Amino acid sequence: MPGFRIGVCYDFRNPPDSGIAMPQLYGAVLDQIAWADELGFDQVWFTEHHFVDDGYLPSWIPVAAAAAARTKRVRFSTDICLLPFNNPIRLAEDLAVLDNVSNGRVEIGVGIGYAPHEFRGFGIPVARRVSLADESLDVLTRCFAGERFSYAGKRFKFDDVVITPRYVQPGGPPLWVAAMSKAGAQRAARCKAHLLPQGLRADSLDTWRAAVTAQGGDPAQHRVGIIRGVLVTDDAERDWPAVRRSERYRMQLYQRFFAESGEGGRTGGTGERIPQTWIVGSVDHCVAALVEFVRDYGVTDIVRWGAPPGLAPAGMNASLGGLIRDVVRRVGARIA
């Protein structure tokens, strides 16, 4: 099984009443990423959404490039990059530049999108999202191979293409695919990708493992990653309420997206759900909860929000420091 990794995640959402100017927020996050790199975090993930009033990050590669210039070891990825809104050749080129800027520290997690307002904004019918995503994955894997190719699909046609500059990483950036459904899990398996599961375990995680095995692969050789908050604190009554308010604000947007898309059933259904609720408490409590979570679900990568909406990033540093210094090493020793 791949080794356990811990990271931080950013969406750059900035509520109107935060009192933080957007340039200030970007600067503070970059400062925190540089600090997290020195502290020993393994990775930084970015999320992507478009046309959101609070400035939700729409373009992650420029931010990752800025962060790469200030760091030495931390890796950069997404949960998730929305494929229907990205030309796959341009995305592959941008990733090649980022791979060189970071000296081989880039990965990419992708998904198909679901928020109707985004598809309207880009002038793309929602009905095309699956075909756009599937063809984009076909093209990306050809780009990552580093060979010249042509492609003719329903959505894309490219002739005599080779990506330059060459990727630092042989085979290009490691690929992750998000799954909230059986179809998403099977897509990840077809691509031989790492998995970003959500929702019902049976639909995403278990279906993916079965599909990988059916193809002759070994799920244990792949990574499984998830965003899950961990607040290390010796006084939850003092530290948790502000984070809880921020998380409630965060989730209102996703609930709106699900309601508008008519796909709220993805968050419903019966059966065991993969937990993404915050773990809050002492070092001992967080260690025990993370060990149980990793063992139960085979998770290899856990990424915690670095700056919940409306909260100054530096205000989370004490908890992040406790997570990496006091919790992660003990978790790694117990799951090894």
C-alpha positions, 0 to 999 in steps of 0.5 A, a space after each residue: 500500500 502506498 505511504 500515508 500523506 497529509 495535506 492542506 486544501 484551498 478554495 479561496 472563498 472570501 465571504 463579503 463580511 470577512 474583512 479580508 481583501 482578496 489580494 490579502 487572502 491570496 498573499 496569506 494563503 501563499 505564506 501559509 503554503 510556504 510555511 506548511 512546506 517547511 513544516 513537513 506537509 506532503 501536498 497542497 490541493 486546490 478546488 475549482 468552481 466558477 462564477 461564485 460571488 465570494 471569489 471561489 478559485 476558478 483557475 488553480 494552475 497560476 496559484 500552484 505555480 506561485 506556490 511552487 516558486 516558494 516551496 521545495 518539496 510539497 506536491 500540488 494537485 486538485 480536488 477537483 479540476 473540472 474537465 468540461 471547462 478545460 480544453 484538454 490540450 491547453 490543460 496538458 500544456 499548462 500542466 507541463 509548464 507547472 511540472 517544470 516550474 515545480 520540478 516534478 511536483 504536480 498531480 491532477 484530480 479531475 471530475 465532470 462537474 454538475 453545477 448548472 450555472 457553470 455550464 450556462 456561463 461557459 455556454 456548454 450543455 450539461 448533457 455534454 459533460 460526460 462525453 467532454 470529460 471522457 474524451 478529455 481523459 483520453 486526450 490527457 493520457 495521450 498527452 502525458 505519454 509524451 508521444 506525438 498523436 492525433 485524435 478524433 472524437 465526438 467533442 474534440 479533434 486534434 491533429 499531429 500534437 505533441 506536448 512541449 515542454 516535456 514533463 519532468 515526471 515520466 508519464 506526466 502528472 499522476 492522475 486522480 479521478 473523482 467518483 460519487 457514483 458507480 459510473 465515476 468509479 468505473 471511469 477511474 478504474 478504466 483510466 487506471 487512476 487514483 481515486 477521489 471518492 465521496 458519497 456512498 461507499 458501495 457506489 464509489 469506493 467498493 465499485 472502483 476496487 471491484 472494477 480495478 480487480 476485474 481489470 487485473 489490477 491491484 487497488 492497494 497499489 493506487 492512492 485513495 484521497 479525500 478532503 476531511 477536516 481535522 481540528 487539533 485543539 485542547 479546547 474545542 469549545 473555544 476553537 470549534 464554533 468559528 470553524 463550524 460557522 465557516 463550514 456551514 457557510 461552505 456547505 450552503 453553496 454545495 447544497 445549492 448546487 445539488 438543488 439546482 442540478 437535481 442531483 441531490 440524490 447523490 448525497 442521499 440514498 441508503 448505505 454506508 457513507 464515506 465520512 467527511 465530517 470534521 474530526 475535532 479534539 485532542 491529539 489522542 482523539 485525532 490520532 485514534 479517529 484518523 487511524 480508524 478512518 484510514 484502516 476502514 476505508 483504505 485512505 492514503 491521502 487526507 487533506 485538511 482545509 487550510 483556510 476555511 471561508 472567512 477565517 484568516 489562514 494564520 489563525 489556523 496555523 496552531 491546529 495545522 502545526 499540531 496536526 503535523 507535529 503531534 498527530 501525523 507521525 503517530 498515525 503513520 506509525 500505527 498504520 505502517 
